[in-house]
């Protein structure tokens, strides 16, 4: 019985390591677009490259035991570049972030099956990370939600 448990555990570890190796990119993909721009043009499974910040307002952007996470539009500009600026307490930054377009990112194994491990554990992601996701995008018009099935994820330093 012990051999079966160890053997099953090793198979799961191998599957997770393979997914991690396949998904994490060492170089940033070119041509990253904003979530808003992709939402305007994508309506079926289509290759997309999107930049986003891992964020979901007051909620956890990661889902326990599921390899999915939320990203929002990267909010940038001249506002807030000064010393001492804290975007988490700035009313302008908080409003801009709260209203930013979002997308759901899902990670799958090589067989197209969802991985049953939280994406932060699977890929070493953290809330606030800026990521560039290359994958298949689809807009569900009924839910008004962009979903990206990741083929590769680059974490910006």
C-alpha positions, 0 to 999 in steps of 0.5 A: 500500500505504501508503494502505491501512495508513493508511486501516485505522489511521484506521478502527480509531482511529475505532472506538476513539474512538467506543467510548471516547466511548460508554462513558465517562460524565461523571456517575455513574449512580444506584442503584449496587449492590454486586456481592454484591447483584447476584449474589443476584438476576441470572441472565439478561441484566438491566440492572444498575448496579454499583460496583466497584474494579478489582482482581484480587489479585496478578494484572493485572485487565486483559487484553492486547488485550481490552477486559475487566477485573476488579472486586471489591466495594468494601470500606469501613467504619470500619476503616482511616480513620485516618492512616497506615493502609495497606490493602496491608499491613493483614492485615484489609484484605488478607483482606477484599479477597481474599474480596470478590465479583468480576465480569468487565466486558467492553466492546464496540463499537456492533455488540456486538463485543469491542474488541481493545485492553486496557480500561486503554488504551481507557478510561484505567483504572488498578488501584485505580480505583473505577468504576460500571458500567451494563450488562447483567449475567448470572450463569453458575451453572456458573462462579459468575461475574458478567459485566457487558457495559458500556453505560457506565462512570463513574470516581469521582474 
